[in-house]
Amino acid sequence: MVKRHLARLTSPKTWPVSRKRIRFIARPLPGAHNFMLGLPIVIALRDLLRLGETAGEIKKILNLKQVLVDGRRVKEPKFMLGLFDVLQIPDLKLNYRLSINSRGKLCLHEISAEEAKIKICRIIRKHALKGGKINLTFHDGKNCIVKGADYKVGDSVLFEFNKGITKKLPVKKGAIIFLVGGRHIGTTGELVDVVQRKLVSDEMIVKTKKEQFSTLQKYVYIIGEDKQLIKV
């Protein structure tokens, strides 16, 4: 039987919540995002946006207001809001994207209504289908069938909610990247080189305005070719 709550003291370190104020906190429903890169929407609305003081107040907002995640209405308080998801409340003209900062804490960045129409999705799996088609699975659980085999695991795509994939963002030199783990978590930079390894994850050489360093491929999300396409 799945537990309904988490102890605040043992909740993920990425969650920006007080550890001692109240003993328990909402446990998100199972979904595509892991606990480190996502949190229940009740926490986003209460603790980050301060739209209510209690879970009960947030439930009323979810029932009475049109709260959207990636363009779809959400009413469940424990729904998992994940990395790069777009959170909108049209009645209040609020548009936000979930990201992670340099302190390793999940955060919401306010974005324009135009940017709220798009999202960056990272390819985590792919498998071949009949007719030369490929089924892609993204970090947020989305699946998309495409033609051609030039999509690779680790690449990203620009996804428009009313159109689907509109741009492929491959792992290549010069790409703009965002790091979701490691010592440089929350950092945006340029991919300088890819060092391929046989038995372990490929090593990525990243350059920022201040320094150059290496990191693991699993931490790297491509967010643009020559400029970043979303606010992170």
N, C-alpha and C positions, 0 to 999 in steps of 0.2 A: 504493500500500500504506500502510495506517494505521500510524503509529508506535505502539509498545507502551508507551513511557515518555515522560515530559517531563523536561527539565532543571529542577532545583529553582529555579535562578536565574531562569528564564523562566516559572515557573508563575504562575497568576493571583495578583494582589496580595491578593485576598480570602481566599486559602487560609492558614490559621493554622499554617504549617509553617516549620521552620528551613530557611534557604536554602543553608547551607554545610555542614551535617553530612554529608549524603550527596549524591552528584552527581545521581542520578535519582530520580524519583518516579512513582507509577502514573498513567497517563493514563486518565481515565474513558471508559467505552464511550459511543458516541454516544447521545443521548437528547433529551428535550424541553427540559431545562434547559441554559442556556449555562454555560460554564466559570466565569464570574464569580459566578454565583448557585447553584453546586452544586459538589460534590466527590465523589471516589470513596468508597464506604462504608468501604474499608480505612483511609482517613485519619481518618474520623469515629471509628472504633472504636479505632484505635491512637494517634493524635495528640491527639484531643479527650477521649475517654473513658478512655484509658490502659489498655485491656483486654489489651494485648499490646505487646511491644517490637519485633516484626518482622512483616513481611507474612505470613510462614509461620505465625506464631502466630494471626494474625487469620483466615487461611484455615481453620485447625482449628476456630475458634469458629464460623465461618459454616457449616461442615459438620456440627458436632456440636450446636450450639445452634440454637434457632429464632429467627433474627433477622428481624424484620418491618419493612417499609417500607410505610406506609399500609395495614397489615393483611395484606400479602402477603409470603410468605417470600422472602428473598434469599440466594443462595449465592455469587454472583459478586462477588469482591473489588473489581472495577472498576465495579460498578453505581453510577450517578450518584445521589447523594442531593441533592435540590434544595430550594430555598427553601420553607419551611413544611411540608416532608415530616415525617411522624411516624415516628421510629425506636424500635422496641421490642425488648426481649429478655425475654419473659415469665418464663423460668426464673430470671432475676436480678431480676425486678420493676423493670426499667428502662424509663422512658418519656421520650422527648425529642422536641423539635421543632427543626428547623434554622432559624436566623434569621441576621441580620447585625447587628453592633453599631455603635456610633458611631465606632469606629476603622476601619470598613470591612472587618472580618474576619468570616467565617462562624463561627457559634458554635452550640452546642447548649444549649437551655433545658430543664431538667427540668420535666415536666408531670405532672398526675395521670392515673390510668388512665382517668378519665371524659373528660378533655380529649383523650386519645389516640384517641378515637373520631371526632374531627372535624378538619376542615381548612378553611382559607380558600383558595378558588381564584379567580384573576382571569381574566376573559374577555379573550382576545386576538384571537379571530376568531369570526365567525358567518356562516352562510349558510342561505338558505331551502330548505326541502324541500317536497314535495307535502303537501297537506292542512293547510296553515297551520302546519306545524311548523318549528322552527328547530334547527339543529345548532350547538351551542356548543363551542368549543375553548378550553381553559384553559391557564394558564401552565405547568402540569406535564405537558401532553400529553393529559390526559383529554379525552374527548368526551362530550357529553350531548345528547340530543334532548328538546326542551321544546316546549310549546304557547304561543302568544302571542308578540308581537313587542316586549315591553317590556323585553327584555334588551339592553343596549348594551355595546359594546366598552369596556373600562375599568372596568365594574362588577365586583363580586365576588359570590360566592355562598358560603354556608355549606354544606359538603359533609359528610355523615355516611357513613362507609364501608359501613354495612349498610343504608342507606336511599337515598342519593343526595342531591340538592339539597333542603334543608329551609328555606332562607331566602335571599332576594335582598338584596344590599347595594349599592344604586345610588350613583353619584357624585352627591352632593347636599350642600348646606350643612348643617353640623352633624354630618356623618359623621366617625367616628374613622378616622384614616389612619396608615399606616406607610410610611416612605420607604426605598427600597432603592438609592438612588443620589443623586448631587449632594452639595452642601456639607453637608447635614443628614442624611446617610445614617444609618440606624438610629434615627431619631427618630419618636416617636409624637405625634400632635397632632390638632387638630380642623380640618376643612375649612371655611374661612370663606366663600370665594367661588371661582367658576370664571370665568376671563376667556377667552372663546373667541377663537381666532385662525384666520384663513383659510388661511394658507400654512405655518404651523408648529404644533407641539404646543400644546394649550391650556395656559394658565398657571393654576396652582393657588395660592390664597392660604391659607396654613396658620398656625394659631395654636397655640403651646405655652404652658406656664406661664411661660416666660421671655421669649418674643418672638413676633413675627409676621413672616412672610417669604413669598416666592413661590418656586415650584419648577415643574418640568415634569410634565405628567400621566404620562409614562412611568415616573416614579419612584414614583408614588403607588399604594398598595394599600389598598383600603377593608377595614378589619378589624372594623367594627361600626357601628351606627347612632348610639346614644347612649352606648355603652360598648364597649370592645374585647372580642371574643369568644374570642380566643386569646392565649396568652402569647407575646410577641415580644421 
